[in-house]
Amino acid sequence: MDARVFIIEFFGEHSGKLGWKCELLMSDSDNDRGAVACSYVNSVFTASSTRSAIRDLNFSAVCSSDALAWTCDGLSWLHNEFDSRTNGLSYPVFAASYEAQPVTVLVCGCESAENLLDLCKPDAAFEALEKTKAHWQSMCRRLTVSGCGEADKYMSGWAVYQTLACRILGRCSVYQSGGAFGFRDQLQDAVNLILLDPNIAKQQILACCRHQYLEGDVMHWWHSVGGADKGVRTRCSDDLLWLVWALCEYVEKTGDASICQISEHYISSKPLDSCEGDRYETPMRSDCAESVLMHAQKMHILKSHLSHHTIQRPDIASHSTLLSFFSMVFSHFQENVCINIHYTPV
C-alpha cells in the first residue's frame, strides 16, 4: 500500500486537542492551487486537481479519531476558524482538530478511502510499522563493515538505507528533487546494490532498455505518470555508456547471463532536429523489441559513431551542472569532455 502513516502517542497524563494541517498543490506550480477541489465526507478528506499530471488522481486523508472541527480553507486555519468550508478557498488545505487520545493515527495517500481507513486503525498501523522495521533491517543488515572506526555504523546500515530510500525509491537528491528516474543515476545506484539485492540492478537495466529510442539514444530522465512515461530526449552522450557498464557488472557479479536474452521494446519519437538540444515529450512504445544484449550493442555502436578525435561531439546543454560548466569552457566545440573520464580504459 502506498500511504504515509503518522502515529502520535501520548504517555502519562494528557489532555487538550490535536491540530493537523496538510497544504495541497497536486501540481508542479503554485499557480495551480485554484484547480484543487476538496471535500470532507464520512470522515475522509479528499482532494483532486484538474491540473494534476495524473488523470483522475485523488489524494485522501483519514484519522483514527473523529474530527471535532475541520476546514479546507488555508486562511481559516491560520485564524483558528474551523468553518467546514470546501468552496471559495483562499488556498486549499486539509485541516482538522481532534481530541487528544493515547494513540492517534493519521494516514494519507492516493489509495482508496477503504484502504486508508483500515490502515488508520491503531492495531493495523502498529502492525504495519513493525513490518516496515523488519523490512529495512533485513535489507540494511545484509552487509556489515568493521575496522573503520566511526564509519562502521554508517557503512553497516545507514549508507544502504540512504541509497535505497533516497536514490532508488524516492529519487529525491538535491539535483533530482522532482522524483524522476535518471538513466545514468539510478543505474549507478542499482549496480552498487548488487551485493545486497541483484534484482534491483536487473529491474533497472530492463527499465533503461524500455527507455531507449530506436535510434539508440535514450531518455535522459523520465517520470512514470499514469501509465505513460514523460521525459526528456537529449544529446547527452555519457548515457550511452552506463547501460553497457551496468550489464557487464551485473553479469560478472551474479553470473546471470540470461538477462542478456530478455526482450524489451524500444520507444519511438521524431529524432531531435538540428536546432534542438533536447525535447520534453511522451514517446510512443515501439513495436520493435530486441534482447537486452542488442540494446546495449546499439548504444555502443552509436557511442562509437559519435566519437570525434579525442572528445565526444554531442551537445550537452541540458546535462548536469558540471558538464554545463565544461560546455561553457569548450563552447567552441560544444563537446562533452567528461565522457573521456568515464570511457578511458584503466
PLY file of the C-alpha trace (Angstrom):
ply
format ascii 1.0
element vertex 346
property float x
property float y
property float z
element edge 345
property int vertex1
property int vertex2
end_header
0.00 0.00 0.00
1.29 3.45 -0.94
0.47 5.68 2.02
2.07 7.83 4.68
1.25 6.95 8.29
1.66 9.17 11.34
1.37 7.51 14.76
1.06 10.04 17.60
1.37 8.66 21.12
0.83 10.44 24.45
2.41 8.94 27.56
1.16 9.66 31.06
-1.45 12.33 31.70
-2.69 14.06 28.60
-5.47 16.44 27.69
-6.32 19.06 25.12
-6.66 18.99 21.39
-4.53 17.87 18.49
-4.41 20.09 15.40
-3.29 18.94 11.95
-2.96 20.62 8.57
-1.81 19.49 5.11
-1.37 22.05 2.33
-2.45 20.90 -1.13
-0.93 21.60 -4.53
-1.16 18.41 -6.64
0.78 20.03 -9.46
4.25 21.40 -10.19
3.23 25.07 -9.96
1.98 27.24 -7.11
-0.29 28.91 -9.64
-2.36 25.73 -9.89
-3.70 25.78 -6.32
-7.00 27.14 -7.59
-7.53 23.97 -9.63
-7.71 21.84 -6.46
-11.17 20.69 -5.35
-11.70 19.47 -1.77
-14.34 17.51 0.09
-14.89 16.01 3.53
-17.35 13.11 3.54
-17.74 10.37 6.15
-14.59 11.49 8.00
-12.46 11.32 4.82
-10.71 14.33 3.31
-10.36 14.05 -0.47
-8.71 16.36 -3.00
-8.32 16.29 -6.76
-6.96 18.72 -9.33
-7.74 19.39 -12.96
-4.05 20.32 -13.35
-2.67 17.09 -11.97
-0.28 15.25 -14.26
-2.08 12.02 -13.33
-5.63 11.97 -14.59
-8.37 11.14 -12.08
-5.90 11.14 -9.17
-7.45 11.51 -5.73
-5.44 12.29 -2.61
-7.15 11.42 0.68
-6.50 11.67 4.41
-8.18 9.97 7.37
-7.76 9.84 11.13
-8.43 7.22 13.78
-10.34 9.84 15.79
-13.42 11.77 14.71
-12.73 15.42 13.91
-14.05 17.95 16.40
-13.96 20.56 13.63
-12.42 20.92 10.19
-11.86 23.18 7.20
-10.35 23.06 3.74
-9.51 26.79 3.69
-5.96 27.86 4.48
-6.81 31.33 5.86
-9.50 29.88 8.08
-6.90 27.53 9.54
-4.50 30.42 10.15
-7.24 32.27 12.05
-8.12 29.13 14.00
-11.52 29.05 12.36
-12.76 25.57 11.50
-15.66 26.60 9.29
-16.23 23.39 7.26
-15.50 25.24 4.04
-14.87 23.35 0.82
-15.62 26.09 -1.73
-14.27 29.58 -2.39
-10.97 28.68 -0.78
-8.16 31.16 -0.24
-5.83 28.21 -0.78
-6.65 24.52 -0.32
-5.71 22.54 2.78
-6.85 19.61 4.87
-7.11 20.90 8.43
-8.83 19.48 11.50
-8.89 19.48 15.28
-9.06 16.22 17.27
-9.43 15.27 20.90
-6.08 14.10 22.24
-6.03 10.31 22.61
-3.36 7.95 23.97
-2.81 6.91 20.33
-3.90 8.86 17.26
-3.19 7.67 13.74
-3.26 9.89 10.64
-3.00 8.29 7.22
-2.83 10.00 3.84
-2.17 8.81 0.32
-3.65 8.03 -3.07
-5.11 4.68 -2.06
-8.85 4.07 -1.77
-10.63 5.50 1.24
-11.40 1.97 2.42
-7.71 1.00 2.48
-6.72 4.18 4.27
-9.46 3.74 6.89
-8.28 0.18 7.56
-4.69 1.33 7.98
-5.54 4.17 10.37
-6.80 1.72 12.98
-4.11 1.76 15.70
-3.57 -2.01 15.72
-3.17 -2.08 11.94
-0.84 0.92 12.00
1.46 -0.64 14.62
1.49 -3.92 12.71
2.48 -2.09 9.52
5.19 -0.24 11.47
6.74 -3.50 12.68
6.66 -4.95 9.17
8.35 -1.81 7.86
11.08 -2.02 10.52
11.67 -5.70 9.74
11.91 -4.98 6.02
14.55 -2.26 6.43
16.53 -4.25 8.99
16.57 -7.21 6.61
17.85 -5.04 3.75
20.31 -2.87 5.65
21.98 -5.58 7.71
22.95 -7.85 4.82
26.36 -6.20 4.67
28.43 -5.16 7.68
31.80 -3.42 7.83
34.25 -3.36 10.73
37.64 -1.82 11.34
36.78 1.63 10.01
36.14 3.28 13.37
33.22 5.70 13.36
32.48 4.81 9.74
31.47 1.25 10.71
27.98 2.27 11.77
27.44 4.34 8.65
28.69 1.67 6.26
26.84 -1.13 8.07
23.33 0.14 7.55
22.83 3.85 7.13
24.54 4.13 3.73
22.38 1.27 2.42
19.22 2.89 3.80
20.10 6.23 2.21
20.76 4.64 -1.16
17.55 2.61 -1.16
15.23 5.22 0.33
16.62 8.35 -1.30
18.14 7.19 -4.56
16.08 4.15 -5.60
12.64 4.71 -4.07
12.39 8.47 -3.55
14.84 9.78 -6.16
14.99 12.93 -4.08
18.59 14.13 -4.03
19.19 17.88 -4.22
19.57 17.83 -8.00
16.77 15.28 -8.56
14.02 16.71 -6.40
11.33 16.06 -9.00
11.40 12.31 -8.35
12.37 11.44 -11.92
14.24 8.29 -12.89
17.66 9.25 -14.20
19.02 6.91 -16.87
22.56 7.29 -15.59
21.95 8.00 -11.92
19.70 5.10 -10.95
21.82 2.63 -12.94
24.84 3.66 -10.87
22.90 3.32 -7.63
21.32 -0.01 -8.52
24.58 -1.63 -9.61
26.22 -0.65 -6.34
23.48 -2.57 -4.51
24.14 -5.87 -6.32
25.72 -7.40 -3.20
22.52 -6.70 -1.28
19.83 -7.40 -3.88
20.85 -8.07 -7.50
17.21 -7.89 -8.60
17.26 -4.11 -8.08
20.00 -3.80 -10.71
18.29 -6.28 -13.02
15.00 -4.39 -12.97
16.76 -1.05 -13.53
18.66 -2.44 -16.52
15.39 -3.66 -18.04
13.69 -0.33 -17.33
16.51 1.52 -19.08
16.17 -0.73 -22.13
12.49 0.25 -22.24
13.54 3.91 -22.37
15.89 3.59 -25.34
14.87 5.05 -28.69
15.01 3.06 -31.91
17.98 5.19 -32.99
19.98 4.06 -29.94
19.86 7.20 -27.78
17.86 7.25 -24.55
15.62 9.34 -22.32
17.99 11.20 -20.02
15.31 11.18 -17.30
11.62 10.39 -17.07
8.58 10.32 -14.81
6.23 7.36 -14.88
2.88 9.14 -14.91
-0.49 7.47 -15.25
0.76 4.62 -17.40
2.64 6.89 -19.84
6.24 7.99 -19.33
7.11 11.65 -19.78
10.72 12.67 -20.00
13.45 14.39 -21.94
15.21 13.27 -25.10
18.64 14.88 -25.20
22.04 14.77 -26.84
23.73 13.76 -23.58
26.37 11.30 -24.67
27.56 9.68 -21.46
24.17 7.97 -21.03
25.27 5.64 -23.82
27.99 4.16 -21.63
26.08 3.31 -18.49
23.80 0.53 -19.70
26.78 -1.31 -21.21
28.70 -0.87 -17.95
25.76 -1.91 -15.78
25.08 -5.04 -17.85
28.74 -6.10 -17.64
28.81 -5.51 -13.89
25.58 -7.44 -13.34
26.62 -10.49 -15.36
30.12 -10.54 -13.84
28.93 -10.18 -10.24
25.91 -12.52 -10.41
26.82 -14.98 -13.15
23.30 -14.49 -14.53
23.87 -14.13 -18.27
20.23 -14.95 -19.03
19.38 -11.26 -18.66
21.10 -10.67 -22.00
18.37 -12.63 -23.79
15.38 -10.88 -22.22
13.45 -8.95 -24.86
12.37 -5.34 -24.27
10.61 -2.85 -26.51
12.14 0.42 -27.67
10.39 3.78 -27.56
9.82 5.95 -30.59
9.51 9.64 -31.41
10.73 12.08 -34.02
14.53 12.43 -33.73
15.80 15.75 -32.44
16.07 18.44 -35.10
19.45 20.04 -35.65
18.26 23.12 -33.77
17.01 21.12 -30.74
19.25 20.49 -27.76
16.55 18.48 -26.02
12.82 17.86 -26.02
10.34 17.09 -23.22
7.88 14.55 -24.58
5.77 11.44 -24.17
7.21 8.92 -26.64
5.30 6.01 -28.13
6.11 2.41 -27.37
7.71 0.92 -30.46
6.55 -2.35 -31.98
10.22 -3.30 -32.23
11.64 -5.36 -29.36
15.14 -6.80 -29.04
17.26 -8.55 -26.46
18.99 -6.62 -23.69
22.29 -7.51 -25.35
21.14 -5.88 -28.60
20.00 -2.79 -26.69
23.48 -2.47 -25.20
25.15 -3.14 -28.55
23.07 -0.43 -30.23
24.23 2.07 -27.60
27.86 1.06 -28.06
27.62 1.43 -31.84
26.01 4.87 -31.50
28.63 5.96 -28.98
31.41 4.86 -31.32
29.76 6.71 -34.22
29.63 9.91 -32.17
33.35 9.80 -31.38
35.34 12.69 -32.84
39.14 12.91 -32.38
39.63 12.56 -28.60
36.43 14.25 -27.47
32.75 13.43 -27.98
30.68 15.75 -30.15
27.11 15.72 -28.69
25.65 18.93 -27.36
25.43 18.84 -23.55
23.39 21.97 -22.92
20.81 20.05 -20.89
23.31 17.98 -18.91
24.41 18.23 -15.29
25.92 21.35 -13.74
29.45 20.01 -14.09
29.02 19.20 -17.76
27.34 22.53 -18.39
30.46 24.17 -16.97
32.60 22.28 -19.47
30.13 23.24 -22.18
30.85 26.90 -21.48
34.60 26.41 -21.31
34.66 24.46 -24.58
31.82 26.35 -26.22
33.73 26.48 -29.50
33.33 22.72 -29.89
30.19 22.16 -27.75
31.72 18.84 -26.74
31.40 16.62 -23.71
34.92 16.30 -22.33
33.75 14.38 -19.28
32.85 11.40 -21.43
36.54 10.62 -21.76
36.88 10.31 -18.00
34.23 7.59 -17.99
35.42 5.77 -21.11
39.23 5.77 -20.83
40.50 2.22 -20.19
42.45 1.73 -16.96
0 1
1 2
2 3
3 4
4 5
5 6
6 7
7 8
8 9
9 10
10 11
11 12
12 13
13 14
14 15
15 16
16 17
17 18
18 19
19 20
20 21
21 22
22 23
23 24
24 25
25 26
26 27
27 28
28 29
29 30
30 31
31 32
32 33
33 34
34 35
35 36
36 37
37 38
38 39
39 40
40 41
41 42
42 43
43 44
44 45
45 46
46 47
47 48
48 49
49 50
50 51
51 52
52 53
53 54
54 55
55 56
56 57
57 58
58 59
59 60
60 61
61 62
62 63
63 64
64 65
65 66
66 67
67 68
68 69
69 70
70 71
71 72
72 73
73 74
74 75
75 76
76 77
77 78
78 79
79 80
80 81
81 82
82 83
83 84
84 85
85 86
86 87
87 88
88 89
89 90
90 91
91 92
92 93
93 94
94 95
95 96
96 97
97 98
98 99
99 100
100 101
101 102
102 103
103 104
104 105
105 106
106 107
107 108
108 109
109 110
110 111
111 112
112 113
113 114
114 115
115 116
116 117
117 118
118 119
119 120
120 121
121 122
122 123
123 124
124 125
125 126
126 127
127 128
128 129
129 130
130 131
131 132
132 133
133 134
134 135
135 136
136 137
137 138
138 139
139 140
140 141
141 142
142 143
143 144
144 145
145 146
146 147
147 148
148 149
149 150
150 151
151 152
152 153
153 154
154 155
155 156
156 157
157 158
158 159
159 160
160 161
161 162
162 163
163 164
164 165
165 166
166 167
167 168
168 169
169 170
170 171
171 172
172 173
173 174
174 175
175 176
176 177
177 178
178 179
179 180
180 181
181 182
182 183
183 184
184 185
185 186
186 187
187 188
188 189
189 190
190 191
191 192
192 193
193 194
194 195
195 196
196 197
197 198
198 199
199 200
200 201
201 202
202 203
203 204
204 205
205 206
206 207
207 208
208 209
209 210
210 211
211 212
212 213
213 214
214 215
215 216
216 217
217 218
218 219
219 220
220 221
221 222
222 223
223 224
224 225
225 226
226 227
227 228
228 229
229 230
230 231
231 232
232 233
233 234
234 235
235 236
236 237
237 238
238 239
239 240
240 241
241 242
242 243
243 244
244 245
245 246
246 247
247 248
248 249
249 250
250 251
251 252
252 253
253 254
254 255
255 256
256 257
257 258
258 259
259 260
260 261
261 262
262 263
263 264
264 265
265 266
266 267
267 268
268 269
269 270
270 271
271 272
272 273
273 274
274 275
275 276
276 277
277 278
278 279
279 280
280 281
281 282
282 283
283 284
284 285
285 286
286 287
287 288
288 289
289 290
290 291
291 292
292 293
293 294
294 295
295 296
296 297
297 298
298 299
299 300
300 301
301 302
302 303
303 304
304 305
305 306
306 307
307 308
308 309
309 310
310 311
311 312
312 313
313 314
314 315
315 316
316 317
317 318
318 319
319 320
320 321
321 322
322 323
323 324
324 325
325 326
326 327
327 328
328 329
329 330
330 331
331 332
332 333
333 334
334 335
335 336
336 337
337 338
338 339
339 340
340 341
341 342
342 343
343 344
344 345
